Amino acid sequence: MPAMKWTNGKILEEIQSLGPRLCYSTYVKKNNGALWKAAQRRFGSWGTAVDAAGYDYESIIKWGPREAPNKGVGGLCTFPGCTEKHHANGLCQRHDNEFRYRKKLVGHN
């Protein structure tokens, strides 16, 4: 089977067929890597392609209560004492960023 020829129009059509709930980068990269890569090449970034498809990518990537197709409705952050909603790894955005920063400081990339 020959490789698909991605045009700007075909990329935008595919993104629109996903709908805003499935347009976040990690989902598309995992489930349709060819689309994600084509959007990166043609538009410079996944977010720019999503914006060009008529969605507001900033509102799509905001953390908070959302239903991810593979995770269900987010629960609370697992960091002790935190009452924020978590995203995929069990931590809210603030604690996840803090965790990644500290991990980088000690050299565990």
C-alpha distances in whole Angstrom, upper triangle without the diagonal:
4,7,9,12,15,18,21,21,18,19,23,21,19,23,25,23,24,27,30,30,27,27,28,26,26,25,22,21,21,19,17,17,14,17,20,19,18,21,23,22,22,26,27,27,26,29,29,26,28,31,29,28,31,32,34,33,36,37,34,34,38,39,41,41,37,35,32,29,30,33,35,38,39,43,45,45,46,48,52,54,51,50,47,44,41,38,35,37,40,42,43,41,45,45,42,42,45,44,41,44,46,44,43,46,47,44,42,38
4,6,9,12,15,19,19,16,17,21,20,18,22,24,23,23,27,29,30,27,26,27,25,26,25,21,21,21,20,17,16,13,15,18,17,15,19,21,19,20,23,24,25,24,27,27,24,26,29,27,26,29,30,33,31,35,36,33,33,37,38,41,41,37,35,32,30,30,34,36,39,40,43,46,45,46,48,52,54,51,50,47,44,41,38,35,37,41,42,42,41,44,45,41,41,45,43,41,43,45,43,42,45,46,43,41,38
4,6,9,13,16,17,14,14,18,18,16,19,21,20,21,24,26,27,24,23,24,22,23,22,18,17,18,17,14,13,10,12,15,13,12,15,17,15,16,19,21,21,20,24,24,21,23,26,24,23,27,27,30,28,31,32,29,30,34,35,37,38,34,33,30,28,28,31,34,36,37,40,43,42,43,45,49,50,47,47,44,41,38,34,32,34,38,39,39,37,41,41,38,38,41,40,37,39,42,40,38,42,43,40,38,34
4,6,9,13,13,10,11,15,14,13,15,18,17,18,21,24,25,21,20,22,20,21,20,17,16,18,16,12,12,9,10,13,12,10,13,15,14,14,17,19,19,18,22,21,18,20,23,21,19,23,24,27,25,29,30,27,28,31,33,35,36,32,31,28,26,27,30,32,34,35,39,41,41,42,44,48,49,46,45,42,39,37,33,31,33,37,38,38,36,39,40,37,37,40,40,37,39,42,40,39,42,43,40,38,35
4,6,10,11,9,10,13,14,13,16,18,18,19,22,24,26,23,21,23,21,23,22,18,18,20,18,15,14,10,11,14,12,9,12,14,12,12,15,17,18,18,21,20,17,19,21,19,18,22,23,26,25,28,30,27,28,32,34,36,37,33,32,29,28,29,32,34,36,37,40,43,42,44,45,49,50,47,47,43,40,38,34,33,35,38,39,39,37,40,41,38,37,41,40,37,39,43,41,39,43,44,41,40,36
4,7,8,6,6,10,11,10,12,15,15,16,19,21,23,20,18,20,18,20,19,16,16,18,17,13,13,9,8,11,10,7,9,11,10,9,12,14,15,14,17,16,13,15,18,15,15,18,20,22,21,25,26,24,25,28,30,33,33,30,29,27,26,27,30,32,33,34,38,40,39,41,43,46,48,44,43,40,37,35,31,30,33,36,36,36,34,37,38,35,34,38,38,35,37,40,38,37,40,42,39,38,34
4,5,5,6,9,10,11,12,14,15,17,19,21,23,21,18,20,19,22,21,17,18,21,19,16,16,12,10,13,12,8,9,12,11,8,11,14,15,15,17,15,12,14,16,13,13,17,19,21,20,24,26,24,25,28,31,33,34,31,30,28,27,29,32,33,34,35,39,41,40,43,44,48,49,45,44,41,38,36,33,32,34,37,38,37,34,37,39,36,35,39,39,36,38,41,40,38,42,44,41,40,36
4,6,5,6,9,10,11,12,14,16,17,18,21,19,16,18,18,21,20,17,18,21,20,16,16,13,11,12,12,9,8,11,10,7,8,12,13,12,14,12,9,11,13,10,10,13,15,18,17,21,22,21,22,26,28,31,32,29,28,27,26,28,31,32,33,33,37,39,39,41,42,46,46,43,42,38,36,34,31,30,33,36,36,35,32,35,37,34,33,37,37,35,36,40,39,37,40,42,40,39,35
4,5,5,6,9,10,11,12,14,16,17,20,19,16,19,19,22,21,17,19,22,20,17,17,15,12,14,15,11,11,14,14,10,11,15,16,15,16,14,10,12,13,10,9,12,15,18,18,22,23,21,23,26,29,31,31,28,28,26,26,28,31,31,32,33,37,39,39,42,43,47,47,44,42,39,36,35,32,31,34,37,37,36,33,37,39,36,35,39,39,37,39,42,41,40,43,45,43,41,38
4,5,5,6,9,10,10,13,15,17,19,17,15,18,18,20,19,15,17,19,17,14,15,12,9,12,13,10,10,14,13,11,12,16,16,14,16,15,11,13,15,12,10,14,16,19,19,22,23,21,23,26,28,31,31,27,27,25,24,26,28,29,31,32,36,38,38,41,42,46,46,43,42,38,35,34,30,29,32,35,36,35,33,36,38,35,35,38,38,36,38,41,40,39,42,44,42,40,36
4,5,5,6,9,10,11,13,15,17,14,12,15,14,17,16,12,14,16,15,11,12,10,7,9,10,7,6,10,11,9,10,13,12,10,13,12,8,9,12,10,8,12,13,16,15,19,20,18,19,23,25,27,28,25,24,22,21,23,26,27,28,29,33,35,35,37,39,42,43,39,38,35,32,30,27,26,29,32,32,31,29,32,34,31,31,35,35,32,34,37,36,35,38,40,38,36,33
4,5,5,6,9,10,11,12,15,14,11,14,14,17,16,13,15,18,17,14,15,13,10,11,13,11,9,12,13,11,10,14,13,11,12,11,7,8,9,7,5,9,10,13,13,17,18,16,18,21,24,26,26,23,23,21,21,23,26,26,27,28,32,34,34,37,38,42,42,39,37,34,31,30,27,26,29,32,32,31,29,32,34,31,31,35,35,33,35,38,37,36,39,41,39,38,34
4,6,5,6,9,10,13,15,14,12,16,16,19,17,14,17,19,16,14,16,14,11,13,15,13,11,15,16,14,14,17,16,14,15,14,11,10,13,10,7,10,12,16,16,20,20,18,20,23,25,27,27,24,23,21,20,23,26,26,27,29,33,35,35,38,40,43,44,40,38,35,32,31,28,27,30,33,33,32,31,34,36,33,33,37,37,35,37,40,39,38,42,44,42,40,36
4,5,5,7,9,12,14,11,10,13,14,16,14,11,13,15,13,10,12,11,8,10,13,11,10,14,15,14,14,17,15,13,14,14,11,10,13,12,9,12,13,16,15,19,19,16,18,22,24,26,25,22,21,19,18,20,23,23,25,26,30,33,33,35,37,41,41,38,36,33,30,28,25,24,27,30,31,30,28,32,34,31,31,35,35,32,35,38,37,36,39,41,39,37,34
4,5,5,7,8,11,9,7,10,11,14,12,9,12,14,13,11,12,12,8,9,13,11,9,13,15,13,13,15,13,10,11,11,8,7,10,10,7,9,9,12,12,15,15,13,15,18,20,22,22,19,18,16,16,18,21,21,23,24,27,30,30,33,34,38,38,35,33,30,27,25,22,22,25,27,28,27,25,29,30,28,28,32,32,30,32,35,34,33,37,39,37,35,32
4,5,5,8,11,10,9,12,14,17,15,12,16,18,15,14,16,16,12,13,16,15,13,16,18,16,15,18,16,13,13,13,10,8,10,10,6,8,8,12,12,16,16,13,16,19,21,23,22,19,18,17,17,20,22,22,23,24,28,31,31,34,36,39,39,36,34,30,27,27,24,24,27,29,30,28,27,30,32,30,30,34,34,32,34,38,37,36,40,42,40,38,35
4,6,9,11,9,10,13,15,17,14,12,15,17,14,13,15,15,12,14,17,16,14,18,20,18,18,20,18,15,16,17,13,11,14,14,10,12,12,15,15,19,18,15,18,21,22,24,23,19,18,16,15,18,21,21,22,24,28,31,31,34,36,40,40,36,35,31,28,27,24,23,27,29,30,29,28,32,33,31,31,35,35,33,36,39,38,37,41,43,41,39,35
4,7,7,6,6,10,12,13,11,9,13,14,11,11,14,14,11,12,16,15,14,17,19,18,18,20,17,13,14,16,13,10,13,14,11,12,11,14,13,16,16,12,15,18,19,20,19,16,14,13,12,15,17,17,19,20,24,27,28,30,32,36,36,33,31,28,24,23,20,20,23,25,26,25,24,28,30,27,28,32,31,30,32,35,34,34,38,39,38,35,32
4,6,6,7,10,13,15,12,12,15,16,14,14,17,18,14,15,18,18,16,18,21,20,18,21,18,14,14,15,13,10,12,13,10,10,9,11,12,15,13,10,14,16,17,18,17,14,13,12,12,16,17,17,18,19,23,26,27,30,32,35,35,31,29,26,23,22,20,20,23,25,26,24,23,27,29,27,27,31,31,30,32,35,35,35,38,40,39,36,33
4,6,5,8,11,13,12,12,15,16,15,15,17,19,15,15,18,18,16,18,21,20,18,19,16,13,12,14,12,9,10,13,10,9,7,8,8,11,9,7,10,12,14,15,14,11,11,11,12,15,16,16,16,17,21,23,24,27,29,32,32,28,26,23,20,19,17,18,21,22,23,21,20,24,26,24,24,28,28,27,29,32,32,32,35,37,36,34,31
4,6,7,11,12,10,11,14,15,14,15,17,19,16,16,19,20,18,19,23,22,20,22,18,15,14,16,15,12,14,16,14,13,10,11,11,13,10,7,10,12,12,13,12,8,8,7,8,12,13,12,12,14,18,20,21,24,26,29,29,26,24,21,17,17,14,15,18,20,20,19,19,22,24,22,23,26,27,26,28,31,30,31,34,36,35,32,30
4,6,9,9,7,7,11,11,10,11,14,15,13,12,16,17,15,17,20,20,19,20,16,13,13,15,14,11,14,16,13,14,11,13,11,14,12,9,10,13,14,15,14,11,10,8,8,10,12,13,14,15,19,22,22,25,27,30,31,27,26,22,19,18,15,14,18,20,21,20,19,23,24,22,23,26,26,25,28,30,29,30,33,35,33,31,28
4,6,9,7,7,10,12,11,11,13,14,11,10,14,14,12,14,17,17,15,16,13,9,9,12,10,7,10,12,10,11,9,10,8,11,11,7,9,12,14,16,16,13,12,10,11,13,15,16,17,17,21,23,23,26,28,31,31,28,27,23,20,19,15,15,19,21,21,20,19,22,24,21,22,25,26,24,26,29,28,28,32,33,32,30,27
4,6,6,7,9,11,11,12,12,15,12,10,14,15,13,13,17,17,16,16,12,9,8,12,11,9,12,14,13,14,11,11,8,10,10,6,6,10,11,13,14,12,12,10,11,12,13,15,15,15,19,21,20,23,24,28,28,25,24,20,17,16,12,12,15,18,18,17,15,19,20,18,18,22,22,20,23,26,25,25,28,30,29,26,23
4,6,5,6,8,10,10,10,12,11,8,11,13,11,11,14,15,14,13,10,7,8,11,11,9,13,15,14,16,13,13,10,12,13,10,8,12,13,16,17,15,15,12,13,14,15,17,18,18,21,22,22,24,25,29,30,26,26,22,20,17,14,13,16,18,19,18,16,19,21,17,18,21,21,19,21,24,23,23,26,28,26,24,21
4,6,5,6,9,10,10,13,12,9,12,15,13,13,17,18,17,16,13,10,12,15,14,13,16,18,18,19,17,16,13,14,15,12,10,13,13,16,17,15,14,11,12,11,13,15,17,16,19,21,20,21,23,27,28,25,25,21,19,16,12,10,13,16,16,17,15,19,19,16,17,20,19,17,20,23,21,21,25,26,24,22,19
4,6,5,6,8,9,12,11,10,13,15,14,15,18,19,18,18,15,12,13,16,15,13,17,18,17,18,16,17,14,16,16,12,11,14,14,16,17,14,12,9,9,9,11,13,15,15,19,21,21,22,24,28,29,26,25,22,19,17,13,11,14,17,18,18,17,21,22,18,20,23,22,20,24,26,24,25,28,29,28,25,22
4,5,5,5,6,9,8,6,10,11,11,12,15,16,15,16,13,9,12,14,12,11,15,16,14,17,15,16,13,16,16,13,13,16,17,19,20,16,15,12,12,12,15,17,19,19,22,25,24,26,28,32,33,30,29,26,22,20,16,15,18,20,22,21,20,24,25,21,22,26,25,23,26,28,27,26,30,31,29,27,24
4,6,6,4,8,8,5,8,11,11,11,14,15,15,15,12,10,12,15,13,13,17,18,17,19,18,18,15,18,19,15,14,18,18,21,22,19,18,14,14,14,16,19,21,21,24,26,25,26,28,32,33,30,30,26,24,21,17,15,17,20,21,22,20,24,24,21,21,25,23,21,24,26,24,24,28,29,27,24,21
4,6,6,10,10,9,11,14,14,14,17,19,19,19,16,13,16,19,17,16,20,21,20,22,20,21,18,20,21,17,16,19,19,21,22,19,17,13,13,11,14,17,20,20,22,25,24,25,27,31,32,29,29,26,23,20,17,14,16,19,21,22,21,24,24,21,22,25,23,21,25,27,24,25,28,29,27,24,21
4,6,9,9,9,12,14,14,15,18,19,19,20,17,14,17,19,17,16,20,21,19,21,19,21,18,21,21,17,17,20,20,22,22,19,17,13,12,11,15,17,20,20,24,26,26,27,29,33,35,32,31,28,25,22,18,16,18,21,23,24,23,27,27,24,25,28,27,25,28,30,28,28,32,33,31,28,25
4,6,6,6,9,10,11,13,15,16,16,17,15,12,15,17,14,14,18,18,17,19,18,20,18,21,21,18,18,21,22,24,24,21,19,16,14,15,18,20,23,23,27,29,29,30,32,36,37,34,34,30,27,25,21,19,21,24,26,26,25,29,29,26,26,30,29,26,29,32,30,29,33,34,32,29,26
4,5,5,6,8,10,10,12,14,15,15,13,11,15,16,14,15,18,19,18,21,20,21,18,21,22,19,18,22,23,25,26,23,21,18,17,17,20,22,25,25,28,30,29,30,32,36,37,34,34,31,28,25,22,19,21,25,26,26,25,28,28,25,25,29,28,25,28,30,28,27,31,32,29,27,24
4,5,5,6,9,10,11,12,14,15,14,12,15,16,14,15,18,18,17,20,20,22,19,22,24,21,21,24,25,28,29,25,24,21,20,20,23,25,28,28,31,33,33,34,36,39,41,38,37,34,31,29,25,23,25,28,29,30,28,31,32,28,28,32,31,28,31,33,31,30,34,35,32,30,27
4,6,5,6,9,10,10,12,13,12,9,13,13,10,11,15,14,13,17,16,18,16,20,21,18,18,22,23,26,26,23,22,19,18,19,22,24,26,26,30,32,32,33,35,39,40,37,36,33,30,27,24,22,25,28,29,28,26,30,31,28,28,31,31,28,30,33,32,31,34,36,33,31,28
4,6,5,6,9,10,10,11,9,7,10,11,9,10,14,14,13,16,16,17,14,17,19,16,15,19,21,23,24,21,21,18,18,18,21,23,24,24,28,30,29,31,32,36,37,34,33,30,27,25,21,20,22,25,26,25,23,26,28,24,24,28,27,24,27,30,28,27,31,32,30,28,24
4,5,5,6,9,10,10,9,8,12,13,11,13,16,16,16,19,19,20,17,20,22,19,18,22,24,27,28,25,25,21,21,21,24,26,28,28,31,33,31,33,34,38,39,36,36,33,30,27,24,22,24,27,28,28,25,28,29,26,25,29,28,25,27,30,28,27,30,32,29,28,24
4,5,5,6,8,9,9,9,12,12,10,12,15,14,14,18,18,19,17,20,22,20,20,24,25,28,29,27,26,23,23,24,26,28,30,30,33,35,34,36,37,41,42,39,38,35,32,30,26,25,27,30,31,30,28,31,32,29,28,32,32,29,30,34,32,30,34,35,33,31,28
4,5,5,5,7,7,6,9,8,6,9,11,10,11,14,14,16,14,17,19,17,17,20,23,26,27,24,24,21,22,23,25,27,28,28,31,33,32,34,35,39,40,36,36,32,30,28,24,23,26,29,29,28,26,28,30,27,26,30,30,27,29,32,31,29,33,35,32,31,27
4,6,6,5,4,5,9,9,8,11,13,12,14,17,16,17,14,17,19,17,17,20,22,26,27,25,25,22,23,24,25,28,29,28,31,33,31,33,34,38,39,35,35,32,30,27,24,23,25,28,28,27,24,27,28,25,24,28,28,25,26,29,28,26,30,32,29,28,24
4,6,6,7,9,12,11,10,13,15,14,15,19,19,20,18,20,23,21,20,24,26,29,31,29,29,26,26,27,29,31,32,32,35,36,35,37,38,41,42,39,39,36,33,31,28,27,28,32,31,31,28,30,32,29,28,31,31,28,29,32,31,29,32,34,31,30,27
4,6,8,9,12,10,8,12,13,11,13,16,17,18,17,20,22,21,21,24,27,30,31,29,29,27,27,28,30,32,33,33,36,37,36,39,39,43,44,40,40,36,34,32,29,28,30,33,33,32,29,32,34,31,29,33,33,30,31,35,34,32,35,37,34,33,30
4,6,7,9,6,6,9,10,9,11,14,14,15,14,16,19,18,18,21,24,27,29,26,27,25,26,27,29,30,31,31,34,35,34,36,37,41,41,38,37,34,32,30,27,26,29,32,31,30,27,29,31,28,27,31,31,28,29,33,32,30,33,35,33,32,29
4,7,9,7,8,11,12,11,14,16,16,16,14,16,19,18,17,21,23,27,29,27,27,25,26,27,29,30,31,30,33,34,33,35,35,39,40,36,36,33,31,29,26,25,27,30,29,28,25,27,29,26,25,28,29,25,26,30,29,27,30,32,30,29,26
4,5,5,7,9,10,11,13,15,14,14,11,13,16,15,14,17,20,23,25,23,24,22,23,24,25,27,27,26,29,30,29,31,32,35,36,33,33,29,27,25,22,22,24,26,26,25,21,24,26,23,21,25,26,23,24,27,26,25,28,30,28,27,23
4,6,5,6,9,10,11,13,12,12,9,12,14,12,11,15,17,21,22,20,20,18,19,20,22,23,24,23,27,28,27,29,30,34,35,31,31,27,25,23,20,19,22,24,24,23,20,23,25,22,21,25,25,22,24,27,27,25,28,31,29,27,24
4,5,5,6,9,10,11,9,9,6,8,11,9,9,12,15,18,20,18,19,18,19,21,22,23,23,22,26,27,26,28,29,33,33,29,29,25,23,22,19,19,22,24,23,21,19,21,24,21,20,24,25,22,23,27,27,25,28,31,29,28,25
4,5,5,6,9,10,10,9,8,10,13,12,13,16,19,22,24,21,23,21,23,24,25,27,26,26,29,30,30,32,33,36,36,33,32,28,27,25,22,23,25,28,27,25,22,24,27,25,23,27,28,25,26,30,30,28,31,34,32,31,28
4,5,5,6,9,9,10,9,12,14,13,14,17,20,23,24,21,22,20,21,23,25,26,26,26,30,31,31,33,34,38,38,34,34,30,28,26,23,23,26,28,28,26,24,26,29,26,25,29,30,27,29,32,31,30,33,36,34,32,29
4,5,5,7,6,7,6,10,11,9,11,14,17,20,21,18,19,17,18,20,22,23,23,23,27,28,28,31,32,35,36,32,31,27,25,24,21,21,24,26,26,24,22,25,27,25,24,28,29,26,28,31,31,30,33,35,34,32,29
4,5,5,5,5,6,9,10,10,12,14,18,20,21,19,21,20,21,23,24,25,25,25,28,29,29,32,33,36,36,32,31,27,25,25,22,23,26,28,27,25,22,25,28,26,25,28,30,28,29,32,32,31,34,37,35,34,31
4,5,7,9,10,13,14,14,16,18,21,24,25,22,23,22,23,26,27,28,28,28,31,33,33,36,37,40,40,36,35,31,29,28,26,26,29,31,31,29,26,29,31,29,28,32,33,31,32,36,35,34,37,39,38,37,33
4,6,9,10,13,14,13,15,18,21,23,23,21,21,20,21,23,25,25,26,26,30,32,32,35,36,40,40,36,34,31,28,28,25,25,28,30,30,28,26,29,32,29,29,33,33,31,33,36,36,35,38,40,39,37,34
4,7,9,12,12,12,15,17,20,22,22,20,21,20,21,24,25,25,25,26,29,31,31,35,36,39,39,35,33,29,27,27,24,25,29,30,30,28,26,28,31,29,29,32,34,32,33,37,37,36,39,41,40,39,35
4,6,9,9,8,11,13,16,18,18,16,17,17,18,21,22,22,21,22,26,27,28,31,32,35,35,31,29,26,23,23,21,22,25,27,26,24,22,25,28,26,25,29,30,29,30,34,34,33,36,38,37,36,33
4,6,6,7,9,11,14,16,17,15,17,17,19,22,22,22,21,21,24,25,26,29,30,33,32,28,27,23,21,21,19,21,24,25,24,22,19,22,25,23,23,26,28,26,28,31,31,31,33,36,35,34,31
4,5,5,6,9,12,15,16,14,16,15,18,20,20,20,20,19,23,24,23,27,27,31,30,27,26,22,20,19,17,18,21,22,22,19,17,20,22,20,20,23,25,23,24,28,28,27,30,33,32,30,27
4,5,5,6,10,13,15,14,16,16,19,21,20,21,19,19,21,22,22,25,25,28,28,24,23,19,18,18,16,18,20,21,20,17,14,17,20,18,17,21,23,21,22,26,26,26,28,31,30,29,26
4,6,5,9,10,12,11,14,14,17,19,19,19,17,16,19,20,20,24,25,28,27,23,21,18,16,16,15,17,20,20,19,16,15,17,20,19,19,22,24,23,24,27,28,28,30,33,32,31,28
4,6,8,10,11,9,11,11,14,16,16,16,15,15,18,19,20,23,24,27,27,23,22,18,15,15,13,14,18,19,18,16,14,17,20,18,18,22,23,22,24,27,27,27,30,32,31,29,27
4,6,9,11,10,12,11,14,16,15,16,15,14,17,18,17,20,21,25,25,21,20,16,14,13,11,12,15,16,15,13,11,14,16,15,15,18,19,18,20,23,23,23,26,28,28,26,23
4,6,9,9,12,12,16,17,16,16,14,13,15,16,15,19,19,22,22,18,17,13,11,11,10,13,15,15,14,11,9,12,15,14,14,17,18,18,20,22,23,23,26,28,28,26,24
4,7,8,11,11,15,15,13,14,12,10,12,12,12,15,16,19,19,15,14,10,8,8,7,10,12,12,11,8,7,10,12,11,12,15,16,16,18,21,21,22,24,26,27,25,23
4,6,9,11,15,16,13,12,10,8,9,10,11,14,15,18,17,13,11,8,6,7,7,11,13,12,11,8,9,11,13,13,15,17,18,19,21,23,23,25,27,29,29,27,26
4,7,9,13,14,12,10,7,6,8,10,12,15,17,19,18,15,12,9,6,8,8,11,14,13,13,11,12,15,16,16,18,20,21,22,24,26,26,28,30,32,32,30,28
4,6,10,11,10,8,6,7,10,12,14,17,19,22,22,18,16,13,9,10,9,11,14,14,14,13,13,17,18,17,19,22,22,22,25,27,27,28,31,32,32,30,28
4,6,8,7,5,5,7,10,14,15,18,21,23,23,20,18,15,12,11,10,11,14,14,16,15,16,19,20,19,21,24,24,24,27,29,28,30,33,34,33,31,29
4,5,5,5,7,8,12,15,16,18,21,24,24,21,20,17,13,12,9,9,12,13,15,15,16,19,20,18,20,23,22,22,25,27,26,28,31,32,31,28,26
4,6,6,9,11,14,18,19,21,24,27,28,25,23,20,17,15,13,11,15,16,18,18,19,23,23,21,23,26,25,25,28,30,29,30,33,34,33,30,28
4,6,10,11,14,17,18,19,22,25,26,24,22,20,16,14,12,9,12,14,17,17,18,22,22,19,22,25,23,23,26,28,26,28,31,32,31,28,26
4,7,7,10,13,14,15,19,21,23,20,19,17,13,11,9,7,10,11,14,14,16,20,19,17,20,22,21,21,25,26,25,27,30,30,30,27,25
4,6,9,13,15,16,20,22,23,20,18,16,12,12,10,10,13,12,15,15,17,21,20,19,22,24,23,24,27,29,28,30,32,33,33,30,28
4,7,10,13,15,18,20,20,17,15,13,9,10,9,10,13,12,14,13,16,19,19,18,21,23,23,23,26,28,27,29,32,33,33,30,29
4,7,9,11,14,17,17,14,12,10,6,6,6,8,10,8,10,10,12,15,15,14,17,19,19,20,23,24,24,26,29,29,30,27,26
4,7,9,12,14,14,11,9,8,6,6,8,10,11,8,9,10,13,15,14,14,18,19,18,20,23,24,24,26,28,29,30,27,26
4,6,9,10,10,8,6,6,4,5,9,11,11,7,8,8,11,13,12,13,16,17,16,19,21,21,22,25,26,27,28,26,26
4,6,8,9,6,6,6,6,5,8,10,9,6,4,5,9,10,8,9,13,13,13,15,17,18,18,21,23,23,25,22,22
4,6,8,7,9,9,9,8,10,11,9,6,6,8,12,12,9,10,14,13,12,15,17,17,17,20,22,22,23,21,21
4,6,6,9,9,11,10,12,14,11,8,6,8,11,10,7,9,12,11,10,14,15,15,16,19,20,20,22,20,21
4,6,9,11,13,13,16,17,15,12,10,11,14,13,10,13,16,14,13,17,18,17,18,21,22,22,24,22,24
4,7,9,12,13,16,19,17,14,12,12,15,13,11,15,17,15,15,19,20,19,21,24,24,25,27,25,26
4,6,9,10,13,16,15,11,9,8,11,10,9,12,14,13,14,17,18,18,20,22,23,24,26,25,25
4,7,9,13,16,15,12,10,9,12,12,11,14,16,16,17,20,21,21,23,25,26,27,29,27,27
4,6,10,13,13,10,8,6,9,9,10,12,14,14,15,18,19,20,21,24,25,26,28,26,26
4,7,10,11,9,8,6,9,11,11,12,14,16,16,18,20,21,22,24,26,27,28,26,25
4,7,7,5,5,4,7,10,9,9,12,14,14,15,18,19,19,21,23,24,25,23,22
4,6,6,6,6,7,11,11,9,12,14,14,14,17,19,19,20,23,24,24,22,20
4,6,8,9,10,13,12,10,13,15,14,14,18,19,18,20,23,23,23,20,19
4,6,8,10,12,11,8,12,13,11,12,15,16,15,17,20,20,20,17,16
4,7,10,12,10,9,12,13,12,13,17,17,16,19,21,22,22,19,19
4,6,8,6,5,9,10,9,11,14,14,15,17,19,20,21,18,18
4,6,6,6,9,10,10,12,14,15,16,18,20,21,22,20,20
4,6,5,6,9,10,10,12,14,15,16,18,20,21,19,18
4,5,5,6,9,10,11,12,14,15,17,19,20,19,18
4,5,5,6,9,10,10,12,14,15,17,18,17,17
4,5,5,6,9,10,10,12,14,16,17,15,14
4,5,5,6,9,10,11,12,15,15,14,13
4,6,5,6,8,10,11,13,14,14,14
4,5,5,6,9,10,11,12,11,11
4,6,5,6,9,10,11,9,8
4,5,5,6,9,10,10,10
4,5,5,7,9,9,10
4,5,5,6,5,7
4,5,5,6,6
4,5,8,9
4,6,9
4,6
4
